[in-house]
Amino acid sequence: MTDPVPSPAQPAVSGADSGADEGDAAALLSRLRLIEDRPLESRAAAFAQVHDELQSRLDSGDNPRLHA
């Protein structure tokens, strides 16, 4: 059974964008799980890289829901 309440990594979406957003969320979760499996010393750098990429994506306006 799945949790009906969306987490920050799985935002609630509706409409035509939901398929792409679900794929993005699944890819992000997979990536975060891989990072969690790394040795402690390398996790911070990997999480910082994810943060930088997400921040860049937000800053570029590549999220159509923010402009709707």
C-alpha positions as CSV (number, residue, x, y, z in Angstrom):
1,M,0.0,0.0,0.0
2,T,1.3,3.4,-0.9
3,D,1.2,6.6,1.2
4,P,-1.5,8.9,-0.2
5,V,0.2,12.0,1.2
6,P,2.9,13.3,-1.2
7,S,6.4,13.9,0.1
8,P,8.7,16.7,-1.1
9,A,10.3,14.3,-3.5
10,Q,6.9,13.2,-4.8
11,P,4.9,16.4,-5.4
12,A,1.1,16.2,-5.9
13,V,0.5,16.7,-9.7
14,S,-2.5,16.5,-11.9
15,G,-3.2,16.9,-15.6
16,A,-0.9,16.2,-18.6
17,D,2.3,16.9,-16.7
18,S,1.8,14.2,-14.1
19,G,3.5,11.4,-16.2
20,A,6.6,13.5,-16.7
21,D,6.7,14.7,-13.1
22,E,6.2,11.1,-11.8
23,G,9.2,10.0,-13.9
24,D,11.3,12.9,-12.7
25,A,10.3,12.1,-9.1
26,A,11.1,8.4,-9.5
27,A,14.5,9.3,-11.1
28,L,15.3,11.6,-8.2
29,L,14.3,9.1,-5.6
30,S,16.5,6.4,-7.3
31,R,19.4,8.8,-7.4
32,L,19.0,9.8,-3.8
33,R,18.9,6.1,-2.8
34,L,22.1,5.5,-4.6
35,I,23.7,8.4,-2.8
36,E,22.6,7.0,0.5
37,D,24.4,3.8,-0.3
38,R,27.7,5.6,-0.7
39,P,30.3,5.9,2.1
40,L,29.6,8.8,4.4
41,E,32.6,10.7,3.2
42,S,31.2,11.0,-0.4
43,R,27.6,11.6,0.4
44,A,27.8,15.4,1.2
45,A,29.4,16.1,-2.2
46,A,26.9,14.0,-4.0
47,F,23.9,15.7,-2.2
48,A,25.5,19.1,-2.9
49,Q,25.6,18.3,-6.6
50,V,21.9,17.2,-6.6
51,H,21.1,20.5,-4.8
52,D,23.0,22.6,-7.3
53,E,21.3,20.8,-10.2
54,L,17.8,21.3,-8.8
55,Q,18.6,24.9,-7.9
56,S,19.8,25.6,-11.4
57,R,16.7,24.0,-12.8
58,L,14.4,26.1,-10.7
59,D,16.4,29.3,-11.5
60,S,16.2,28.6,-15.2
61,G,12.4,28.5,-15.2
62,D,12.4,25.0,-16.5
63,N,9.4,24.2,-14.3
64,P,6.2,25.0,-16.2
65,R,4.0,24.7,-13.1
66,L,5.7,27.7,-11.5
67,H,4.7,29.8,-14.5
68,A,1.1,28.6,-14.7
